[in-house]
Amino acid sequence: MSTVLEAKHINKYFKKPVLFHVLKDVNFKINKGEFTSIMGKSGCGKSTLLYILSTMDTDYEGELYLNNELVTGDSREKLSYIRNKHIGFVFQFHYLLSEFSVLENVMLPAQKLGEKSFMEIEHDAIQKLKILEIEQLAKKKASQISGGEKQRVAIARALINNPSIIMGDEPTGNLDSYNSDNVFNIFRQLSDEQGLSLLVVTHDVDFANNTDRIIQMEDGSIVT
Amino acid sequence: MINWKVILNIAKTHLLTKIKQTSTAALGVTFGIGAYITLVSFMTGLNEMLDDLILNQTPHIHIYNEIEPSEKQPIALYDEFKNTFNVVHSVKPKLTQKKIHNALPIINYLKEDNKVRGALPQIKATIFYIAGSIEIGGYLTGINVLDEAKFFNFQDYITEGSPESLHNTDNSILLGSGIAKKMSLSVGDRIQISTITGEIFPLKIVGFYQSGIADIDAIQSFANIKTVQRIIGEAENYITDINVKLHDIDDALPLSKKIEKQFNLKAIDINTANAQFETGTTIRNLITYAVSITLLIVAGFGIYNILNMLIYEKMNDIAILKATGFSGTDVQMIFMSQAVIIGLVGGIFGLFIGLILSHIIDRIPFATEALPTIETYPVNFNPWFYLIGITFAMISTFFAGYLPSQKAKKIDPVKIIRGQ
């Protein structure tokens, strides 16, 4: 089985307010098609790890491989491109661009990538919205839909460039149990049916128990 | 690689959803540019009018015979006193004739020079205007009136009558308006003048001359050259002054020097005669530009402020754009293009406002004694001002947008996303 993401000897320090060793020699691999969750108490460094894995945080020691290519030390422009093409993001807060319509929000990353024509991107976006069963919202403004719907739009946006991996930072943390289940089922389905790799940071034990693999973290190290 | 279509689409959406702030920022630019165009058009219009006032009336080179003492006093010719220190008391001006020797050939010679547009002869004569037993001193200048009208806009200073009527009527006079008022004369009346030698001539008044300077209008009148020659009893080659108009005013100084040397006459160029008029023009331009630049800088700060606020509001958007693969440069370009769009739209509206205001000013009545032919305020519609205006708008908004957008470029998405 091929590896999507691999972290080797990741160390990170917070320098302010005092020097603090957040991540201590973190090593792990995520295989293609695996649905992985990271669990741990608040402050154990799981979100910090996720942002390093997402390439947004470049201030760390160690090596990070995406699709077996070293990304550590790449230029910011290159990293932006990698995020655009290979990584999909879902946050705890929905983070849609509120002035744009749902469809435009989903289309933006693909337009940035610029590999397809406008018509193709629009078609893809509607496909993704259909998978998430929210195609009827396409023309609505992002600010006019409910929280659960927003999170689904965010997932559609994460999917638009057919990324190698989807990362989530407590994607269900701000949702009620009905919408949480809904979002989880979507992830589960994407993993089972489309073989998508997923890496999700969560507090929710039920959520984690239903994933393929749980990475347990404690005080900046991986326990299991 | 920057995908401009996407960037501009985001910029457009930001601007349109914040239309109130956008239009406030654009209005700042509009106001600045509009004021600049209006000011600069009006100011340079006035400048040009005042310059023309001097340049049109004044010959570029004025040639005459100066009455002055000889540079070389006779004692200098004696060899015996060569090495001594000589003091000459009661130096008198050299006795010369007032007329320019060989004036007509000189005029012909000047006319052949391709730098010269025209060389006009004049005769200056001192006379008395006679009203019953009262004699009023004054000057009568003999001119070639049609040429004067052609080269020096003489007709602008004729309030009644025309250059043609002077040219066509024998023994006619264009009377200074001050004298006409003093003597209660009107066009068609006759006036008697006497020369210094006492001969009396009746002349027919065909029009009035008004320069706008009361002291001149109270003494100065004009007649044809031949009429004046007849009055003072001189031959047809009697010419006291030659006024030269050039194609390029910058030739005035070298040419005047050359004439002085070649003909042994006095030749004064316009810049020496009117050294102060350039100063006024420069200072008025300076004020115009200082005010305009201040206005545009204020407008620039408005844009800076609004973009700064917009970036604070859009922190989350910026973070998400960066998280989904937009680079810092992309984000910077989004905000830069907003600033540039505000500048362009505001600037173009400003040009229109400026154009409209200039047209309004151009229609405001403006009557002045000094310029009988001017009826409204002078405005200069030079397309260059519009080009400078829009360029300035673009430059100032570019800088106003650069600083905030630089900040947006540097925003760390992790901080924003984790900060929630």
Boltz contact constraints between the chains, C-beta under 6 A:
constraints:
  - contact:
      token1: [A, 51]
      token2: [B, 414]
      max_distance: 6.0
  - contact:
      token1: [A, 56]
      token2: [B, 413]
      max_distance: 6.0
  - contact:
      token1: [A, 56]
      token2: [B, 414]
      max_distance: 6.0
  - contact:
      token1: [A, 57]
      token2: [B, 414]
      max_distance: 6.0
  - contact:
      token1: [A, 77]
      token2: [B, 327]
      max_distance: 6.0
  - contact:
      token1: [A, 80]
      token2: [B, 325]
      max_distance: 6.0
  - contact:
      token1: [A, 80]
      token2: [B, 327]
      max_distance: 6.0
  - contact:
      token1: [A, 83]
      token2: [B, 325]
      max_distance: 6.0
  - contact:
      token1: [A, 84]
      token2: [B, 325]
      max_distance: 6.0
  - contact:
      token1: [A, 89]
      token2: [B, 323]
      max_distance: 6.0
  - contact:
      token1: [A, 93]
      token2: [B, 420]
      max_distance: 6.0
  - contact:
      token1: [A, 95]
      token2: [B, 320]
      max_distance: 6.0
  - contact:
      token1: [A, 97]
      token2: [B, 317]
      max_distance: 6.0
  - contact:
      token1: [A, 99]
      token2: [B, 13]
      max_distance: 6.0
  - contact:
      token1: [A, 99]
      token2: [B, 17]
      max_distance: 6.0
  - contact:
      token1: [A, 109]
      token2: [B, 324]
      max_distance: 6.0
  - contact:
      token1: [A, 109]
      token2: [B, 325]
      max_distance: 6.0
  - contact:
      token1: [A, 111]
      token2: [B, 6]
      max_distance: 6.0
  - contact:
      token1: [A, 112]
      token2: [B, 3]
      max_distance: 6.0
  - contact:
      token1: [A, 112]
      token2: [B, 6]
      max_distance: 6.0
  - contact:
      token1: [A, 112]
      token2: [B, 325]
      max_distance: 6.0
  - contact:
      token1: [A, 112]
      token2: [B, 326]
      max_distance: 6.0
  - contact:
      token1: [A, 114]
      token2: [B, 3]
      max_distance: 6.0
